[in-house]
C-alpha cells in the first residue's frame, strides 16, 4: 500500500488537492475507479449476492472510517479532537459530516456511549 508520505514524494505537487490522484496528478475518475474495483473484486473471487448486496467501493471508505474511530476509542484517544483529521482523510469539508459514522456501527455506538457516560472501560467490550 502506498502511504501518504510516499505519494507526496512521488507526486510532490499534484494538480488536485486530493489524497488519491492519478499518475497525472489529477483526481481519480469515479467511473474508471469503480470499473477497476469491480474487476479487482472479480479477480479476487468476491461474488455479488445480488444487485443490492455486492462489494462496493464506498464500503471500503465506510469500513475505514468505522475501524479508525473504533481504534481511537479503544486506545483512549480524544476522538472529538481527532475527528477533523478523519474528516480530512474522508474528504469532508466539515467534521460534522463525519459524525454519521458514530451511528453506523453498533460497536462504535456502544464505545461512543461509554465514553460519553464517563465509564470508558476497555475491558467492557470485546
C-alpha atoms as a printed R data frame, in Angstrom:
    type eleno elety resid chain resno       x       y       z
1   ATOM     1    CA   UNK     A     1   0.000   0.000   0.000
2   ATOM     2    CA   UNK     A     2   1.263   3.452  -0.864
3   ATOM     3    CA   UNK     A     3   1.480   5.760   2.118
4   ATOM     4    CA   UNK     A     4   0.687   9.469   2.017
5   ATOM     5    CA   UNK     A     5   4.407  10.198   2.503
6   ATOM     6    CA   UNK     A     6   5.282   8.031  -0.495
7   ATOM     7    CA   UNK     A     7   2.589   9.713  -2.567
8   ATOM     8    CA   UNK     A     8   3.972  13.124  -1.561
9   ATOM     9    CA   UNK     A     9   7.461  12.029  -2.581
10  ATOM    10    CA   UNK     A    10   6.322  10.615  -5.920
11  ATOM    11    CA   UNK     A    11   3.989  13.491  -6.748
12  ATOM    12    CA   UNK     A    12   5.078  16.475  -4.593
13  ATOM    13    CA   UNK     A    13   2.853  18.973  -6.430
14  ATOM    14    CA   UNK     A    14  -0.374  17.239  -7.506
15  ATOM    15    CA   UNK     A    15  -2.692  19.124  -9.825
16  ATOM    16    CA   UNK     A    16  -5.624  18.491  -7.440
17  ATOM    17    CA   UNK     A    17  -5.847  18.699  -3.619
18  ATOM    18    CA   UNK     A    18  -6.752  15.043  -3.192
19  ATOM    19    CA   UNK     A    19  -5.217  12.121  -1.315
20  ATOM    20    CA   UNK     A    20  -5.624   9.694  -4.203
21  ATOM    21    CA   UNK     A    21  -4.555  11.075  -7.545
22  ATOM    22    CA   UNK     A    22  -3.843   9.672 -10.999
23  ATOM    23    CA   UNK     A    23  -0.360   9.444 -12.483
24  ATOM    24    CA   UNK     A    24  -1.065  12.880 -13.990
25  ATOM    25    CA   UNK     A    25  -1.730  14.344 -10.535
26  ATOM    26    CA   UNK     A    26  -5.460  14.782 -11.083
27  ATOM    27    CA   UNK     A    27  -8.345  13.351  -9.053
28  ATOM    28    CA   UNK     A    28  -9.274   9.798  -9.889
29  ATOM    29    CA   UNK     A    29 -12.152   9.429 -12.314
30  ATOM    30    CA   UNK     A    30 -15.105   7.932 -10.426
31  ATOM    31    CA   UNK     A    31 -16.349   5.777 -13.310
32  ATOM    32    CA   UNK     A    32 -12.902   4.354 -14.104
33  ATOM    33    CA   UNK     A    33 -12.185   3.747 -10.437
34  ATOM    34    CA   UNK     A    34 -15.499   1.923  -9.949
35  ATOM    35    CA   UNK     A    35 -14.857  -0.226 -13.027
36  ATOM    36    CA   UNK     A    36 -11.387  -1.120 -11.760
37  ATOM    37    CA   UNK     A    37 -12.827  -2.010  -8.368
38  ATOM    38    CA   UNK     A    38 -15.419  -4.322  -9.941
39  ATOM    39    CA   UNK     A    39 -12.683  -6.042 -11.967
40  ATOM    40    CA   UNK     A    40 -10.494  -6.436  -8.873
41  ATOM    41    CA   UNK     A    41 -13.327  -7.921  -6.812
42  ATOM    42    CA   UNK     A    42 -13.891 -10.495  -9.551
43  ATOM    43    CA   UNK     A    43 -10.175 -11.327  -9.755
44  ATOM    44    CA   UNK     A    44 -10.007 -11.991  -6.004
45  ATOM    45    CA   UNK     A    45 -13.201 -14.024  -6.142
46  ATOM    46    CA   UNK     A    46 -15.706 -11.734  -4.423
47  ATOM    47    CA   UNK     A    47 -19.080 -12.514  -5.904
48  ATOM    48    CA   UNK     A    48 -22.157 -10.322  -5.535
49  ATOM    49    CA   UNK     A    49 -25.020 -11.974  -3.669
50  ATOM    50    CA   UNK     A    50 -27.454  -9.857  -5.692
51  ATOM    51    CA   UNK     A    51 -27.639  -6.418  -7.325
52  ATOM    52    CA   UNK     A    52 -28.311  -4.931  -3.886
53  ATOM    53    CA   UNK     A    53 -25.665  -6.874  -1.965
54  ATOM    54    CA   UNK     A    54 -22.436  -6.645  -3.867
55  ATOM    55    CA   UNK     A    55 -18.963  -5.356  -2.977
56  ATOM    56    CA   UNK     A    56 -18.929  -1.571  -3.313
57  ATOM    57    CA   UNK     A    57 -16.017   0.820  -3.264
58  ATOM    58    CA   UNK     A    58 -17.787   3.140  -0.841
59  ATOM    59    CA   UNK     A    59 -17.987   0.264   1.654
60  ATOM    60    CA   UNK     A    60 -14.194   0.425   1.962
61  ATOM    61    CA   UNK     A    61 -14.485   4.088   2.922
62  ATOM    62    CA   UNK     A    62 -17.150   3.234   5.484
63  ATOM    63    CA   UNK     A    63 -15.058   0.381   6.935
64  ATOM    64    CA   UNK     A    64 -12.013   2.652   7.127
65  ATOM    65    CA   UNK     A    65 -13.942   5.349   8.999
66  ATOM    66    CA   UNK     A    66 -15.582   2.945  11.448
67  ATOM    67    CA   UNK     A    67 -12.386   0.996  12.175
68  ATOM    68    CA   UNK     A    68 -10.410   4.222  12.644
69  ATOM    69    CA   UNK     A    69 -12.968   5.586  15.105
70  ATOM    70    CA   UNK     A    70 -13.238   2.242  16.921
71  ATOM    71    CA   UNK     A    71  -9.460   2.075  17.245
72  ATOM    72    CA   UNK     A    72  -9.316   5.593  18.615
73  ATOM    73    CA   UNK     A    73 -11.989   4.874  21.221
74  ATOM    74    CA   UNK     A    74 -10.282   1.653  22.299
75  ATOM    75    CA   UNK     A    75  -6.930   3.452  22.570
76  ATOM    76    CA   UNK     A    76  -8.475   6.158  24.737
77  ATOM    77    CA   UNK     A    77  -7.750   8.843  22.146
78  ATOM    78    CA   UNK     A    78  -9.696  12.111  22.331
79  ATOM    79    CA   UNK     A    79 -11.954  11.312  19.367
80  ATOM    80    CA   UNK     A    80 -13.543  14.747  19.386
81  ATOM    81    CA   UNK     A    81 -10.116  16.320  18.868
82  ATOM    82    CA   UNK     A    82  -9.152  13.810  16.151
83  ATOM    83    CA   UNK     A    83 -12.417  13.980  14.193
84  ATOM    84    CA   UNK     A    84 -11.158  16.834  11.958
85  ATOM    85    CA   UNK     A    85  -8.271  14.540  10.908
86  ATOM    86    CA   UNK     A    86 -10.683  11.772   9.930
87  ATOM    87    CA   UNK     A    87 -12.849  14.325   8.124
88  ATOM    88    CA   UNK     A    88  -9.830  15.431   6.103
89  ATOM    89    CA   UNK     A    89  -8.944  11.831   5.232
90  ATOM    90    CA   UNK     A    90 -12.533  11.249   4.071
91  ATOM    91    CA   UNK     A    91 -12.644  14.489   2.099
92  ATOM    92    CA   UNK     A    92 -15.369  16.057   4.214
93  ATOM    93    CA   UNK     A    93 -15.425  19.849   4.274
94  ATOM    94    CA   UNK     A    94 -16.805  19.926   7.821
95  ATOM    95    CA   UNK     A    95 -16.159  17.426  10.655
96  ATOM    96    CA   UNK     A    96 -19.916  17.351  11.314
97  ATOM    97    CA   UNK     A    97 -20.268  15.313   8.119
98  ATOM    98    CA   UNK     A    98 -18.157  12.599   9.788
99  ATOM    99    CA   UNK     A    99 -20.402  12.269  12.852
100 ATOM   100    CA   UNK     A   100 -22.671   9.988  10.829
101 ATOM   101    CA   UNK     A   101 -20.100   7.213  11.224
102 ATOM   102    CA   UNK     A   102 -20.586   7.299  15.001
103 ATOM   103    CA   UNK     A   103 -24.061   5.834  14.458
104 ATOM   104    CA   UNK     A   104 -23.049   3.446  11.688
105 ATOM   105    CA   UNK     A   105 -21.862   0.532  13.795
106 ATOM   106    CA   UNK     A   106 -23.399  -0.937  16.968
107 ATOM   107    CA   UNK     A   107 -19.925  -1.500  18.435
108 ATOM   108    CA   UNK     A   108 -18.839   2.048  17.644
109 ATOM   109    CA   UNK     A   109 -22.079   3.481  19.015
110 ATOM   110    CA   UNK     A   110 -21.566   1.499  22.239
111 ATOM   111    CA   UNK     A   111 -17.981   2.770  22.586
112 ATOM   112    CA   UNK     A   112 -19.108   6.352  22.000
113 ATOM   113    CA   UNK     A   113 -21.909   5.938  24.556
114 ATOM   114    CA   UNK     A   114 -19.472   4.533  27.118
115 ATOM   115    CA   UNK     A   115 -17.127   7.455  26.547
116 ATOM   116    CA   UNK     A   116 -19.988   9.961  26.827
117 ATOM   117    CA   UNK     A   117 -21.245   8.404  30.056
118 ATOM   118    CA   UNK     A   118 -17.787   8.649  31.590
119 ATOM   119    CA   UNK     A   119 -17.475   4.884  32.087
120 ATOM   120    CA   UNK     A   120 -14.948   4.152  29.366
121 ATOM   121    CA   UNK     A   121 -13.514   0.783  30.283
122 ATOM   122    CA   UNK     A   122 -11.689  -1.083  27.550
123 ATOM   123    CA   UNK     A   123 -12.493  -4.403  29.251
124 ATOM   124    CA   UNK     A   124 -16.255  -3.977  28.904
125 ATOM   125    CA   UNK     A   125 -16.421  -4.514  25.118
126 ATOM   126    CA   UNK     A   126 -14.522  -7.108  23.090
